[in-house]
Amino acid sequence: MKPLESVFNARCVAVVGASANPEKTGHIILKNIIEGGFAGRIYPVNPKAEEILGLPCHASLSAIDGPVDVVVIVVPSKFVPDVMEEAGGKQVSGAVVISGGFGETGNEELERRIVAIAERYGTRIIGPNCQGFNYTPNRLCASWPLVTKSGPIAVISQSGTVGAAIEMWAEQAGIGISGFVALGNAADVNETDLIDLFKEDPNTRVISLYIEGVQDGRRFMESVRSAREKKPVVVLKPGTTQKGARAIQSHTRSIAGRDEIFEAVTRQLGIVRARTITELFDYSLALGFMDKPKGNRLLIVTSSGGSGIIATDAAEQNGIRVVDLPGQLAAELKQALPPQCVVANPLDLTGDAKAERYRVAADIAVQYDAVDSILLIFGDPIPGACEVVNDLKEKTDKRIVVAYLGGGQTEEQEKLKLHRSGTPVFPTPERAVAALRVLLS
Amino acid sequence: MKPLESVFNARCVAVVGASANPEKTGHIILKNIIEGGFAGRIYPVNPKAEEILGLPCHASLSAIDGPVDVVVIVVPSKFVPDVMEEAGGKQVSGAVVISGGFGETGNEELERRIVAIAERYGTRIIGPNCQGFNYTPNRLCASWPLVTKSGPIAVISQSGTVGAAIEMWAEQAGIGISGFVALGNAADVNETDLIDLFKEDPNTRVISLYIEGVQDGRRFMESVRSAREKKPVVVLKPGTTQKGARAIQSHTRSIAGRDEIFEAVTRQLGIVRARTITELFDYSLALGFMDKPKGNRLLIVTSSGGSGIIATDAAEQNGIRVVDLPGQLAAELKQALPPQCVVANPLDLTGDAKAERYRVAADIAVQYDAVDSILLIFGDPIPGACEVVNDLKEKTDKRIVVAYLGGGQTEEQEKLKLHRSGTPVFPTPERAVAALRVLLS
């Protein structure tokens, strides 16, 4: 079999079933590959068109003059075996079969045929019946929607939509992803192959999984165990209710399995389990950007009294200690801060606090052993928040967790700057605390 | 006392402590009143400036020629009593005291003084030590950040930041708010006065509260009981942990009270209790836009198999029944939909579904009694989603709940259109289901 790396690092990509109709998937994917900035060769294949999106069309894969590394296939399922044969003949490394109409609709026979062809030539298959893949280090978005920002998260998903949602949120926040692969029917490439791949990928700092079931439990456990030596793994696996488990069988024909067993496996392997799509995103951010704090002692610093209280409740409920300030720290803070500040934990800098007051307070606090992490909640339009955080991170090995809310356009700007400089920003105190809990787990 | 309505419907507003320095609160508020589109008269007051933001400055409140309905006060606390005297002399209806340095810093005496002056003249006080108020029907954003979009939610908050966060999310989503009031120290106007106000406000469909404690339990219960006859009330009240409760005393000097008691009161009054800021927003959306479904039987319709499973788990865990499809409904759907669709509940329209397929499926489903609500999860870039939802809502009295994710720019456009036409869109299946649970409660 061709190495999976050569699929992700392809230099020449063909789209079989490329379309001039902007509503067709064969158009959208071609457009995303072009607009994503892929620097290699792009070949639309469509016997009925002269050119699409400014690129000359080819009548077939075989008609392309020169090598092809990856072929994205968007033609009806019955034509896929012929395309696979051509792909094999051209020594294509990977076929990304977007088309549905295979095992998921009862056409197991057709699915077995394309797998057999692929095996004969050593071609890897992503899919069929999938939303493609995206690998930002190679600027290759053979999927939708268009996501181009590079970041630390690799998303492996049995649901195109769940993966795309994570991609989109990461893109909008200016965080980005390293890769995204929609498994589809996983006729060849499955979750384990991709864990093995992203484990070695230097662009990936965290592996995020949406899976409904596991094809080979033993191999999955081996892969994850080995991956966990290098990077964190987060998983969202539904099917915790009877009806959910039944729906899984209709969707990907996976066996959901008993949830207690999967839960035990995740604990044993040190996988972080997300309970919602939002958690999958938040925990990926936290683990993709931050290391484990030394302990569970937290100082909350904020201009928003209410947010500080909410964070306190959330922390205490999650086993994170909102420690009492040591006398000397309290005394130093009292001396340095204006009198309206409430020197306690949460440390309330009050509503007129600018970035500078956060800097003063945090600079003092990081010098004390009594605290392992500092949660900075910016609760107003506070310009300069990003610089305060970045300067602070240079000075300390304590964890600096950031939440920003209620800050209008300033918040948007500061959040983008913070994300670009590698600090995740959570939109509420509760989500920031939940992320910290996961770092501690 | 002057009626509170005349504060919110002010025609002439003065800002005492208006500043030319863009970083000062006295600048930001003046700017927001101007840029928010307030159609009445705006008077900056600052003895040292000729004009600010293009408006002529006045040396004092008394120097203004003509009536003033509302004065926003941003000068240091020690000058506030004099301003209050002038305000009284000018028969001002309301003084919005942004300035801190009163009860919250131990200056109870100063706070009592301004209350006494206000009582003498009948002036209402919002604050002191607060983030002002915003009333979109009057385009009067005497607060920050600038929020102008009119919508059904009235936010009453003991935390400026929590209120501002709700405002901002509502603004960004194109949903908007009716009003926002930051209580600050609530020396005069408190949560109960505002519940009484927004209860009668025709622009408000839901009252959202962030409170840390209640000043007068009996009056609060009476107000809420009366408000509940007209509209829903959602509340976020932290202080559920010991340390959280202690932090509340430092922040607003409220007594958090025993949480079990507050919980019992909310149940008795039919208040929906949010557990996080996100829930406060989501539940306000749901209750501000949607009525209670007839029962708890749900049909899930989606192009995203994974999202359907996640929604199924969430519903079943929340006591919402993902009902088995009646035989006749299943038969009708099978006939009308392409063969790859999984006709079950969740109804999986599969990844190539366009808006039209949602329409076909939903049009059939609404004719069956077996279902009380339909959750439409758009899990792809699906143009036309908004029209399908709106047409459907005209045809049925079932609840139509919408989630949209993984849809790139199309999602953003459709979401905005849906929000403008009065349908809330939730960003994940889990949040949509939680909102439905609240409608049912």
Chai-1 contact restraints between the chains, C-beta under 6 A:
chainA,res_idxA,chainB,res_idxB,connection_type,confidence,min_distance_angstrom,max_distance_angstrom,comment,restraint_id
A,G100,B,Q340,contact,1.0,0.0,6.0,A-B,restraint_1
A,T105,B,Q340,contact,1.0,0.0,6.0,A-B,restraint_2
A,P145,B,P381,contact,1.0,0.0,6.0,A-B,restraint_3
A,P145,B,G408,contact,1.0,0.0,6.0,A-B,restraint_4
A,S159,B,G306,contact,1.0,0.0,6.0,A-B,restraint_5
A,T161,B,S304,contact,1.0,0.0,6.0,A-B,restraint_6
A,T161,B,G306,contact,1.0,0.0,6.0,A-B,restraint_7
A,T161,B,S307,contact,1.0,0.0,6.0,A-B,restraint_8
A,T161,B,G379,contact,1.0,0.0,6.0,A-B,restraint_9
A,T161,B,G406,contact,1.0,0.0,6.0,A-B,restraint_10
A,V162,B,G306,contact,1.0,0.0,6.0,A-B,restraint_11
A,A164,B,G406,contact,1.0,0.0,6.0,A-B,restraint_12
A,A165,B,L405,contact,1.0,0.0,6.0,A-B,restraint_13
A,A165,B,G406,contact,1.0,0.0,6.0,A-B,restraint_14
A,P238,B,I309,contact,1.0,0.0,6.0,A-B,restraint_15
A,P238,B,I310,contact,1.0,0.0,6.0,A-B,restraint_16
A,P238,B,D313,contact,1.0,0.0,6.0,A-B,restraint_17
A,T240,B,D313,contact,1.0,0.0,6.0,A-B,restraint_18
A,T241,B,D313,contact,1.0,0.0,6.0,A-B,restraint_19
A,T241,B,E316,contact,1.0,0.0,6.0,A-B,restraint_20
A,K243,B,T312,contact,1.0,0.0,6.0,A-B,restraint_21
A,K243,B,E316,contact,1.0,0.0,6.0,A-B,restraint_22
A,K243,B,V322,contact,1.0,0.0,6.0,A-B,restraint_23
A,G244,B,I309,contact,1.0,0.0,6.0,A-B,restraint_24
A,G244,B,T312,contact,1.0,0.0,6.0,A-B,restraint_25
A,G244,B,D313,contact,1.0,0.0,6.0,A-B,restraint_26
A,A247,B,I309,contact,1.0,0.0,6.0,A-B,restraint_27
A,A247,B,T312,contact,1.0,0.0,6.0,A-B,restraint_28
A,A247,B,P346,contact,1.0,0.0,6.0,A-B,restraint_29
A,I248,B,I309,contact,1.0,0.0,6.0,A-B,restraint_30
A,S250,B,V342,contact,1.0,0.0,6.0,A-B,restraint_31
A,S250,B,A344,contact,1.0,0.0,6.0,A-B,restraint_32
A,H251,B,G305,contact,1.0,0.0,6.0,A-B,restraint_33
A,T276,B,E430,contact,1.0,0.0,6.0,A-B,restraint_34
A,I277,B,T428,contact,1.0,0.0,6.0,A-B,restraint_35
A,T278,B,T428,contact,1.0,0.0,6.0,A-B,restraint_36
A,S304,B,T161,contact,1.0,0.0,6.0,A-B,restraint_37
A,G305,B,H251,contact,1.0,0.0,6.0,A-B,restraint_38
A,G306,B,S159,contact,1.0,0.0,6.0,A-B,restraint_39
A,G306,B,T161,contact,1.0,0.0,6.0,A-B,restraint_40
A,G306,B,V162,contact,1.0,0.0,6.0,A-B,restraint_41
A,S307,B,T161,contact,1.0,0.0,6.0,A-B,restraint_42
A,I309,B,P238,contact,1.0,0.0,6.0,A-B,restraint_43
A,I309,B,G244,contact,1.0,0.0,6.0,A-B,restraint_44
A,I309,B,A247,contact,1.0,0.0,6.0,A-B,restraint_45
A,I309,B,I248,contact,1.0,0.0,6.0,A-B,restraint_46
A,I310,B,P238,contact,1.0,0.0,6.0,A-B,restraint_47
A,T312,B,K243,contact,1.0,0.0,6.0,A-B,restraint_48
A,T312,B,G244,contact,1.0,0.0,6.0,A-B,restraint_49
A,T312,B,A247,contact,1.0,0.0,6.0,A-B,restraint_50
A,D313,B,P238,contact,1.0,0.0,6.0,A-B,restraint_51
A,D313,B,T240,contact,1.0,0.0,6.0,A-B,restraint_52
A,D313,B,T241,contact,1.0,0.0,6.0,A-B,restraint_53
A,D313,B,G244,contact,1.0,0.0,6.0,A-B,restraint_54
A,E316,B,T241,contact,1.0,0.0,6.0,A-B,restraint_55
A,E316,B,K243,contact,1.0,0.0,6.0,A-B,restraint_56
A,V322,B,K243,contact,1.0,0.0,6.0,A-B,restraint_57
A,Q340,B,G100,contact,1.0,0.0,6.0,A-B,restraint_58
A,Q340,B,T105,contact,1.0,0.0,6.0,A-B,restraint_59
A,V342,B,S250,contact,1.0,0.0,6.0,A-B,restraint_60
A,A344,B,S250,contact,1.0,0.0,6.0,A-B,restraint_61
A,P346,B,A247,contact,1.0,0.0,6.0,A-B,restraint_62
A,G379,B,T161,contact,1.0,0.0,6.0,A-B,restraint_63
A,P381,B,P145,contact,1.0,0.0,6.0,A-B,restraint_64
A,L405,B,A165,contact,1.0,0.0,6.0,A-B,restraint_65
A,G406,B,T161,contact,1.0,0.0,6.0,A-B,restraint_66
A,G406,B,A164,contact,1.0,0.0,6.0,A-B,restraint_67
A,G406,B,A165,contact,1.0,0.0,6.0,A-B,restraint_68
A,G408,B,P145,contact,1.0,0.0,6.0,A-B,restraint_69
A,T428,B,I277,contact,1.0,0.0,6.0,A-B,restraint_70
A,T428,B,T278,contact,1.0,0.0,6.0,A-B,restraint_71
A,E430,B,T276,contact,1.0,0.0,6.0,A-B,restraint_72
